[in-house]
Amino acid sequence: MTDEELKGLFEGLRKENATAHEDTRRHFDVAANDLRKEIQLVAESVVHTREELTRRTGEQSERIERGLADTQSMIRFSHAELDRRMRTLEETVADLQARVERLETSTH
């Protein structure tokens, strides 16, 4: 092969390589663009999921706080009612003890 034929061959290979490079670059750009779109969709989904989770967590916290407040209120009411009943029983027992003592002292 002559120098001119080699130069022509190399020039043809360079052009072929440049064309292949352009095709590869175009395909890469298309794939990268598609990938960017997919990543954007995933990012939007993550943001939406985070917002939904935050909202639901807030709702659950409110429910728990309301339930806790209701339970504490019921316990306070029950405690007050038990305390009232105990005082009534203690007064009744004290009154009965006083009556028993009066009866015992009057019969002796």
PAZAPA-4460 file (N, C-alpha, C; in steps of 0.05 Angstrom, whole numbers, plus 32768, in hexadecimal, padded with zeros to 4 digits):
% residues 108
    n_x    n_y    n_z   ca_x   ca_y   ca_z    c_x    c_y    c_z   seq   type   mol
   8011   7FE9   8000   8000   8000   8000   8012   8019   8000     1      M     A
   8009   802C   7FF2   8018   8045   7FEF   8011   8057   8006     2      T     A
   8021   806C   8009   801C   8080   801E   8001   808E   8019     3      D     A
   7FFB   8093   8000   7FE2   80A0   7FFA   7FCA   808E   8000     4      E     A
   7FCD   8075   7FFA   7FB7   8062   8001   7FB3   805F   801F     5      E     A
   7FCA   805F   802D   7FC8   805E   804B   7FBB   8077   8056     6      L     A
   7FC3   808E   804B   7FB7   80A7   8053   7F99   80A7   804E     7      K     A
   7F91   809E   8037   7F75   809C   8030   7F66   8089   8043     8      G     A
   7F73   8073   8048   7F67   805F   805A   7F63   806B   8076     9      L     A
   7F78   8078   8080   7F77   8085   809A   7F62   809B   809B    10      F     A
   7F61   80AB   8085   7F4D   80C0   8083   7F31   80B5   8084    11      E     A
   7F2D   809F   8076   7F13   8091   8076   7F0C   8087   8091    12      G     A
   7F20   807B   809F   7F1B   8071   80BA   7F15   8088   80CD    13      L     A
   7F23   809F   80CA   7F1E   80B6   80DB   7F01   80C0   80D7    14      R     A
   7EF8   80C1   80BE   7EDD   80CA   80B8   7EC9   80B6   80C4    15      K     A
   7ECE   809D   80C0   7EBD   8088   80CB   7EBC   808A   80E9    16      E     A
   7ED3   808E   80F5   7ED5   8091   8112   7EC6   80AA   811C    17      N     A
   7EC9   80C0   810D   7EBC   80D9   8115   7E9D   80D5   8113    18      A     A
   7E94   80C8   80FE   7E78   80C3   80FA   7E6D   80B1   8111    19      T     A
   7E7C   809C   8116   7E74   808A   812C   7E74   8099   8147    20      A     A
   7E88   80AA   814A   7E89   80BA   8163   7E70   80CC   8165    21      H     A
   7E69   80D9   814F   7E51   80EA   814F   7E38   80DA   8155    22      E     A
   7E35   80C3   8149   7E1E   80B1   814E   7E1D   80A9   816B    23      D     A
   7E35   80A0   8175   7E36   8098   8191   7E2F   80AF   81A4    24      T     A
   7E39   80C7   819D   7E33   80DF   81AE   7E15   80E5   81AD    25      R     A
   7E09   80E3   8196   7DEC   80E8   8193   7DDC   80D4   81A4    26      R     A
   7DE4   80BB   81A1   7DD6   80A6   81B1   7DDA   80AA   81CF    27      H     A
   7DF2   80B2   81D6   7DF8   80B8   81F2   7DE7   80CF   81FC    28      F     A
   7DE5   80E5   81EC   7DD6   80FC   81F4   7DB8   80F5   81F7    29      D     A
   7DAE   80E4   81E5   7D92   80DC   81E7   7D8E   80CB   8200    30      V     A
   7DA0   80B8   8205   7D9E   80A7   821D   7DA1   80B8   8236    31      A     A
   7DB3   80CB   8236   7DB7   80DD   824D   7D9E   80EE   8252    32      A     A
   7D92   80F8   823D   7D7A   8108   8240   7D63   80F7   824B    33      N     A
   7D60   80DE   8241   7D4C   80CC   824C   7D51   80C6   8269    34      D     A
   7D6A   80C2   8270   7D72   80BD   828B   7D6C   80D5   829D    35      L     A
   7D71   80ED   8293   7D6A   8105   82A3   7D4C   8106   82A9    36      R     A
   7D3C   8100   8294   7D1F   8100   8298   7D17   80EC   82AD    37      K     A
   7D22   80D4   82AC   7D1C   80BF   82BF   7D25   80C7   82DC    38      E     A
   7D3C   80D3   82DE   7D46   80DD   82F8   7D33   80F2   8302    39      I     A
   7D2A   8104   82F1   7D18   8119   82F9   7CFE   810D   8304    40      Q     A
   7CF4   80F9   82F6   7CDB   80EC   82FF   7CDF   80DF   831A    41      L     A
   7CF6   80D2   831E   7CFC   80C5   8338   7CFE   80DB   834D    42      V     A
   7D0B   80F1   8347   7D0E   8107   835B   7CF3   8112   8362    43      A     A
   7CE1   8116   834F   7CC6   8120   8354   7CB7   810C   8365    44      E     A
   7CBA   80F3   835F   7CAD   80DE   836F   7CB7   80DE   838C    45      S     A
   7CD1   80E2   8390   7CDC   80E2   83AB   7CD1   80FA   83BA    46      V     A
   7CD0   8112   83AD   7CC5   812A   83BA   7CA8   8125   83C1    47      V     A
   7C98   811A   83AF   7C7C   8114   83B5   7C79   8101   83CC    48      H     A
   7C89   80EC   83CB   7C88   80D8   83E1   7C90   80E4   83FC    49      T     A
   7CA4   80F5   83FC   7CAC   8103   8415   7C96   8114   841F    50      R     A
   7C89   8123   840D   7C73   8135   8416   7C5C   8124   8421    51      E     A
   7C55   810F   8413   7C40   80FD   841D   7C47   80F1   8438    52      E     A
   7C5F   80E8   843B   7C68   80DC   8454   7C67   80F1   846A    53      L     A
   7C70   8109   8464   7C6F   811F   8478   7C52   8125   8481    54      T     A
   7C41   8126   846D   7C24   812B   8473   7C18   8115   8484    55      R     A
   7C1D   80FC   847C   7C12   80E5   848B   7C1E   80E3   84A7    56      R     A
   7C38   80E9   84A9   7C45   80E9   84C3   7C38   80FE   84D6    57      T     A
   7C33   8115   84CA   7C26   812A   84DA   7C0A   8122   84E3    58      G     A
   7BFB   8116   84D1   7BE0   810C   84D8   7BE1   80F8   84EE    59      E     A
   7BF4   80E5   84EC   7BF7   80D0   8500   7BFE   80DD   851B    60      Q     A
   7C10   80F0   851B   7C18   80FE   8533   7C00   810C   8540    61      S     A
   7BF0   8119   8530   7BD8   8126   853A   7BC5   8112   8547    62      E     A
   7BC1   80FB   8539   7BAF   80E6   8544   7BBA   80DC   855E    63      R     A
   7BD3   80D7   855F   7BDF   80CC   8578   7BDC   80E1   858E    64      I     A
   7BE1   80FA   8589   7BDF   810F   859D   7BC2   8111   85A7    65      E     A
   7BAF   8110   8594   7B93   8112   859C   7B8B   80FA   85AD    66      R     A
   7B94   80E2   85A4   7B8E   80C9   85B4   7B9A   80CA   85CF    67      G     A
   7BB3   80D4   85D1   7BC0   80D7   85EB   7BB2   80EA   85FD    68      L     A
   7BAA   8101   85F1   7B9B   8115   8601   7B81   810A   860B    69      A     A
   7B73   80FB   85F9   7B59   80EE   8601   7B5E   80DA   8618    70      D     A
   7B72   80CA   8615   7B78   80B6   8629   7B7F   80C3   8644    71      T     A
   7B90   80D7   8643   7B97   80E5   865B   7B7F   80F2   8668    72      Q     A
   7B6D   80FD   8658   7B54   8108   8663   7B43   80F3   8670    73      S     A
   7B41   80DC   8663   7B31   80C6   866F   7B3E   80BC   8689    74      M     A
   7B58   80BB   868A   7B66   80B2   86A2   7B61   80C6   86B8    75      I     A
   7B63   80E0   86B2   7B5F   80F5   86C7   7B42   80F3   86D1    76      R     A
   7B2F   80EF   86BF   7B13   80ED   86C7   7B0F   80D4   86D9    77      F     A
   7B1A   80BD   86D0   7B18   80A5   86E0   7B25   80A8   86FB    78      S     A
   7B3C   80B4   86FB   7B4B   80B9   8715   7B3A   80CB   8727    79      H     A
   7B2F   80E0   871C   7B1E   80F2   872D   7B06   80E3   8737    80      A     A
   7AF9   80D2   8726   7AE2   80C3   872F   7AE9   80AF   8745    81      E     A
   7B00   80A1   8741   7B09   808E   8756   7B10   809C   876F    82      L     A
   7B1D   80B3   876D   7B24   80C3   8785   7B0A   80CB   8794    83      D     A
   7AF6   80D4   8785   7ADD   80DC   8792   7AD0   80C5   87A0    84      R     A
   7AD0   80AD   8793   7AC4   8095   879F   7AD3   808D   87B8    85      R     A
   7AEE   808E   87B6   7AFE   8086   87CE   7AF8   8099   87E5    86      M     A
   7AF7   80B3   87E0   7AF1   80C6   87F6   7AD5   80C0   8802    87      R     A
   7AC2   80B9   87F1   7AA7   80B3   87FB   7AA8   809A   880C    88      T     A
   7AB7   8085   8803   7ABA   806D   8813   7AC8   8072   882D    89      L     A
   7ADD   8082   882C   7AED   8088   8844   7ADB   8097   8858    90      E     A
   7ACB   80AA   884E   7AB9   80B9   8860   7AA4   80A6   886C    91      E     A
   7A9A   8094   885B   7A85   8081   8865   7A91   806E   887A    92      T     A
   7AAA   8064   8875   7AB7   8053   8889   7ABC   8062   88A2    93      V     A
   7AC6   807B   88A0   7ACB   808B   88B8   7AB2   8090   88C7    94      A     A
   7A9C   8095   88B9   7A82   809A   88C6   7A79   8080   88D4    95      D     A
   7A7C   8069   88C6   7A74   8050   88D3   7A85   804A   88EB    96      L     A
   7A9F   804F   88E9   7AB0   804A   8900   7AA8   805C   8918    97      Q     A
   7AA1   8074   8912   7A98   8086   8928   7A7E   807C   8934    98      A     A
   7A6C   8073   8924   7A52   8068   892E   7A57   804F   893F    99      R     A
   7A69   803D   8935   7A70   8025   8944   7A7C   802C   895F   100      V     A
   7A8E   803F   8960   7A9A   8048   8979   7A85   8054   898C   101      E     A
   7A73   8063   8981   7A5E   806F   8992   7A4C   8059   899E   102      R     A
   7A46   8045   898D   7A35   802F   8997   7A44   801E   89AC   103      L     A
   7A5D   8019   89A7   7A6D   800A   89BA   7A6F   8019   89D5   104      E     A
   7A73   8033   89D4   7A76   8042   89EC   7A5B   8045   89FB   105      T     A
   7A45   8045   89EC   7A2B   8048   89F9   7A21   802E   8A05   106      S     A
   7A2B   8017   89FC   7A22   7FFD   8A07   7A34   7FF4   8A1E   107      T     A
   7A4A   8001   8A23   7A5B   7FF8   8A38   7A59   8009   8A50   108      H     A
***
